[in-house]
Amino acid sequence: MSGPPAYGLWLLVIINSLVFIMFAFSFTHPRTGRDWRSFGAFSAFIVALFTEMYGFPLTIYLLSGWLGSRYPGLDLLSHDAGHLWNTLLGWKGDPHFNPLHLLSNVFIFGGFILLYSAWKVLYEAQRTRTLATTGPYSYIRHPQYAGFTLIMLGFLFQWPTILTLLMFPVLVFMYVRLARREEREVLAEFGEAYARYAAQTPAFLPRVGRQALPEGS
């Protein structure tokens, strides 16, 4: 088929990976070893994603026999074929405008907004050596980890691959373990104040209908 190549575009792999990684870095400013581990895991997910999106379509290659027999008219080397949800769910038209792709944009942008909002509160709390309980921290205890997870989930809605689907639960488990370790350290530093905050505030998912904690609580 004629047209520009959909894969082997390694410059796009590098550019897109750097853009999203640097964007996330500017919103999180990792300092501690824990920060760098969470940021590094997210970066690995992003590199794996764009490698398959523009470099080498490993998932399409591994599924080519099944996809070719089930969808005989599908051009497996086209960019649209990489939007597997569009194909598997039988949706027609431009995959960039299907419901899951539009939802993925909400998740990705929402995740970055959450990262940025959380970093501002956390930076001020670290500067003043106080407990972060305002902004997104008034709804959940770990908004930065939740932000990373939202972004990765958004990309899975947009461009699922075997590797990123395998990485996602592993990274979520890692974030939960890092969050638990972080809580033990903060509890040791702030004692009863953090215990009261943790008792009122969910870890990762805000309670429906719950009001934010008042300033200074």
N, C-alpha and C positions, 0 to 999 in steps of 0.2 A: 504494500500500500504506500502511496505517496504521502509526503508531509514531513515535517521536522521530526527528528528522533525524540522519543519520549524518555529514553533512558541513556545512561552513559554520560550524563550531564554533571560531571563531578564538580565543576566550578559552582553550579547551583547547589549541590550538596553542601559544599564548604560555606558558601555565602548564607544560605538559609539556616544552617546549623549555627553559625557564628551570630547571626542576627538574633535568633531566639535565645541562645545561651547568654549573650551579652545583655539582652533585654532583661532576662531573669536575674542576671548578676547585678544589674543596676537597681533592681527592686529588692534585693535580699542582702547584698554586701556581706557575704559569709566571712566570719572571723574565726570562730572556734573550729576544732576538728570535726565536731558534729555538724556544724553548718556546711563545711566543705564536703562531708560525706553525703548529706542530703542533696546539695547542689550538684555534686559529681554524678550521683545516680540519675538525677533529672537530665543532666547533660548527655549521659550515655543513651538514655531513651530518645532524646532529640536526634542525636547522630544516627542511631539505628533507624529511626523513622525516615529521615531525609535521604539516607543511603538507599532505602528501597523506593522512595518516592521518585528520586531523580537519577540514582546511580545504577544499581542492579536489582531488578525485581525478584528477589529470592522467593517470596511467597507465591507470586504468579508462576514462577518456574516450577516450584514444587507441586503446585496445584494444576499445572497446565493440562495434564491428561484428563483429570476430572472436569475441569472447566471447559475444555475443548469438546468433550463428549456431551456435556449437559447444556452448554450454550454454544452450539456450532457456529453461529454467526458472529461471535465475539472476537474482536481483534485484541489478542492478549498482549500485544506490544504497544497498545495505545495507552495514553495517560489515563483515560477514563476507566480502563479496565482495572486500574489500581484501586478505584473506589468500589471495593468489593461488596459493601452493603447494598449499593445501588443495583449491582448485578444479582446478588443472592435474593434480594427482596422483589426483584422483577420490576423495578421502577424504570421508567423511560425518561428520555430527555437529558438535559445537562445535569450531571451528578452534583455539580457545585450548588445547585438550587434545590436538592432534595431535602426533606425534613431533617434527616440526621445531620447533614452537612451544615445546615443553618443552625441547628442546635449546637453543633460542635463549635461554631464561632462564638456562641454565647458562653459556652463553658471556657473556651480558651481566653477570651477577653475578660470574662469574669474572674478567672483564676489570676490573671496578671493584676487586675485591679485589687483583688484580695491580697496578693503578695505586697503590692505597693502600700496599701493602707496599713497592713500589719507591720511592715518594716518601719514606717514612721512612728508608730506607737512604741514598738520594741526599742528602737534607737533612743527615743526620749527616756524610756524607762531605764535602759542600761546606763544612760548618761547621768541620770539622777539617782541611780541605784534604788529604784522603786519597783513595785509590781505592776506589770502591764495588764490593765483591766479595762481599758477604754477602747473605743473604735471597734474593730472586729473582735478584739479580745473580750468584749463584753457579751459576745454571743457564743464564742467557742474558745477553747483554751489553746488550740494549735492552728491558727488561721494560715500560717505559712505552709505547713505541711498539707493542709486542705487545699491551698491554692495550687501547689505543685500537682496534687492528685487531680484537681479539676482540669488543669491544662492537659495532662496526659490522657485523661478520659475523653476530653474533647477531640484530641488527635486520633484516638481509637475509633470514635464515631466517624471521623473524617476519612482516615486512611488506615484500616486495620492491617497488620502484618503478623505473621506467626511469631516473629521475634518479640515485637512490642506487646503482643497479647500474653506471651510468656513472662515478659519482664514486668508487666503491670502489677500482678498480685505480689510478686517478690518485692517490688519497690514499695508498695503500700504496706506490706508487712514490716519492711525496714523502717519506714516512717513511723509506724506505730511503736516499734521498739525504741527508736530515738526519742519519741515523745515521752514514753514512760520513763526513760532514763533522765530526760530533762526535768520531768516533774519531780523525781526524787531529789534532784539537785536544788530545784527552786524551793521545794518544801523544807529542805535542810536550811536554806538561807532565810526564808520568810516565815517559816513555822505556821502558826495558827492563822495568820492572814491569808496565806495561800490555801490552807485547808478549807477555810470558809469559801473562798473564791471557787475552788475546784468542786465543792459540794453543790454550788449553785449553777455552775457553767459546764455544759457538755464539752467533751474533748474535741470532736470533729464535726458533728452535725448539729446545727442549732435546733432547739425545740420549737415546733410550730406554735405560733401564738405567744411565745415567751417574749417578754419585754427585756430590753438591754439593761444591764446593771447600771445604776446611777454612778456618776463620776465620783471617784474616790472610795468606792465600796470595796 
